[in-house]
Amino acid sequence: MKKLVLFDIDGTILNTQGAGARAFRRAMLEVYDETGPIDDYEFHGRTDPQIARELLRMAGFQDATIDAGLQRLWSAYLRELDLELRKPGNGTMVLAGVTPLLNALHETGQHLVALLTGNIEPGARLKLGAAGLWGRFDFGAYGSDHERRDQLPAVAIRRAQDSSGIHFQGRDIVIIGDTPFDVSCGRSLGVWAVAVATGKHTTRELEDAGADVVLTDLADTQRVLAAIEGTDAVPGVSLA
C-alpha cells in the first residue's frame, strides 16, 4: 500500500536563517504601517495568512481592513523574500538527511511525496528553490489554500487523489514536521505524525503534543523510513 508523505518546510526541510521573518516585517510596514508584536511572535507552525491576521489584530486592526491589504502584502512579502534569499551570506540551509531521505522515498516507488506547509505557495517555491529542492515534491497544500493549518491535510488528500487516483486515509498519510501544529493538524483524520526536533521545540514538547514518533533529526535515513512505515515505533514513544 502506498503512503502519502507530507513534509513541512521551515525547521523540517530547511532553515532560511530568518529571511522569511525579515521579509514579513518589511512587507507589513509597507502595506499596513504596522507589524504588531512581531518580535515576540512565534511564526513556526502557523500559516502565513494566520500570522498576518493575528499580528494585525493584536495591533487593533479589524478583519475587513486586514483582508483589504492582503494581496498587496503578499506581493511585497514575495519581493522582499526573494531579495533576502539572494543576499550574500544569507544562504538557505538544507537540514541534515533531507536530500538522502527524499531520494530514498522516491526510489521505493511506494510513496507520494508532497508538502504540507503554512507558507503561501509562491513563498514555498522561493524557499525551496533557494535550497535546490523545488521540484522534489509531487504537489503541496499551502497557507494560500487555507488560513487554518488543520484544513490543509484535507487539501493534500484531494490533490493526492487527483495526482495518483488513490484516496489516502488514516495512517497511510504521514505528516513530518517540527512543531506541535504539525503533529495536531491531521489528528481528526487519524494520520501518522512523525515529529522532528530540528526547529524550536524539544522532543518532550513534541511527545506531549501527541506525535506518534519523535526523532532528533532526519539524518538516519533508514530510521526515518522505519518511522514513516511505523515498523520501528510504538505510538507516543520517542525514537530520539
Secondary structure, DSSP 8 states (H G I E B T S, - for coil): --EEEEE--BTTTEE-TTHHHHHHHHHHHHHHS---SGGG---TTS-HHHHHHHHHHHTT--HHHHHHHHHHHHHHHHHHHHHHHHSTT---EE-TTHHHHHHHHHHHS-EEEEEE-SS-HHHHHHHHHHTT-TTSSS-EE-TTT-SSGGGHHHHHHHHHHHHHS----GGGEEEEESSHHHHHTTGGGT-EEEEE-SSSS-HHHHHHTT-SEEES-S--HHHHHHHHHTTT--TT----
